[in-house]
Amino acid sequence: MNLQHKLQIENRTAAITIMGLGYVGLPLAVSFAKAGFTVTGYDPSEKKVATINAGTSDISDIPSEIVNELVITQKLIATTDATTIKQADIIIICVPTPLTASFEPDMSFIESAMTAISANLKEGALIVLESTTYPGTTREVISQGLEKQGLRLDTDFFAAYSPERVDPGNKRFTVQNTPKVVGGITEASKNYAVNIYNQIIDQVVPVSTTEIAEMSKLLENTFRSVNIAFINEMAMLAEKLDINIWETIDAATTKPFGFMKFTPGPGIGGHCIPLDPMYLSWKAKSSNFFSRFIELSQDVNKSMPEHVVGKAMMALNKVGKSLTASKILLVGMVYKENISDLRESPALDIHELLTKQRAIVDFLDTRATSFIDYENKVQKSIPLDYEQIAAYDLVVLLTCHEDMDVTKIATNASAILDTKNFLGRTFADKTTALGFDANL
C-alpha cells in the first residue's frame, strides 16, 4: 500500500467492487457504502442486480430502506457488467464455494471471478478473497495466477484473505462489531487490506499469512461441527438411558470454566457448518493426513434427519398410527430461526425421507414460503393458521420464527415431535422430544 492508496481510503475516494451479492457480499457492500465509499456490486444474476437497483434487499438482515437510500444517493450500484471492475481500486470476492458431488472443493465460482478480474484489473488494485476455501487458495489461485500472467505482486496488484463471519439472523453481531481476521500474501498487501477494513469494522485482527487466515475460518466451523455432532450423539444416548439431555446441558452449563454449551437438533445447515470441515478434510488428504474427527462428525450430523424420522414414527405409533398415509406438518424449513436461508437445511432431507415413506407432508414457514423438492416439484407453505394445525396427525417442530407462536401451534396439534426443546416439559402428554421422553 502506498500513500495514494492510504489517502484514497481516508478520503473515501477509493472505488470498491464487491463480487457476489449474497448473504456475505450484500451486507459488506452496504457497510462500505454507508461509510461513504462508492460501491459497485457485481453479480451474474440479472434478477438479483435488478432487485438491488430497484432499492430492494433480498437479504433478511439488510432492510430495503437502507438499500434504497444508498441506491438513490448512488453509493451502491449493482451490475452484471464485469468491465466495471476496471474502475475498482479494491475488489472483494464473496462468491459461493460449494462442494462437488464427491465432496471436493468446487472452485468454479472463484475461478470465474478471477477470469473477470484478470481481464479488467486496474493497476495497483487490492484483491481480497472472503469466500470460504482451503488453505493456500489465495496464494495459488489469486497471487500466483496473476503472477503467471506477468503481473507483479505489490505493484500491479495486492492480494489478501479475510474470512467472512456472517451469522444470518444474528441481531447482536453484525459486520461492524464482529472482529475481522486479515492475512496478506505480503506485509504490504496485509496492511492495505487492514486499512480498508478498519474503515467499517471495530476490530481488525491481522495475521501473518493468508494460509492462517484461511485456516482460521475452517477451524472455527470445524470446531462447531465436531461439538454439534458430540451433543447430537449425547442426545441419542440420553434417549437410551431415559435421561433428559436438555436439563443435563443446563446443569453442565453452570460450570464457569471448561464447558461450552452446544445443543442438539435435527441436523446441520447453512453455508458453513456442513461444508467448511470438508474443505479442511480434503486439504488434509492432499497431505496424506486423514481427520477422523471431521469425518465422524459429518456422519453423525448427517444422520440426524433419519433419527428425526425414526422419532416421528415413534410419535405416531404412540397414538396408534403408522407413518404411511399420516398427515405430517413440518414447522420451519430453514436451518435456523428468523432467516430465509434453505441452503443445506436438514428439514429438506426430513421432508424427502418422510415423503418416500409415503407420509402426506406439508410445511409451515413464514420466511421461506416455497422450495423445490427432490423430485423437482415446487412445495409451498401452508398459511399461518393455528386452527388448521389440528388437521394433522403429527406436527414436527424444526424451526420456529419469532412471528410463529409455538404455544399456539402446540395447543392445536394432536401430536408433536419437538426437535429443539421449544416446549420443554409443557404439552408432555402429546409430545415426543429429541433428547428425552417428555412423559418421564
Summary of the structure (lengths in Angstrom):
residues: 440
radius of gyration: 23.8
end to end distance: 65.0
largest distance: 76.3
contacts: 1495
relative contact order: 0.08
helix: 41%
strand: 15%
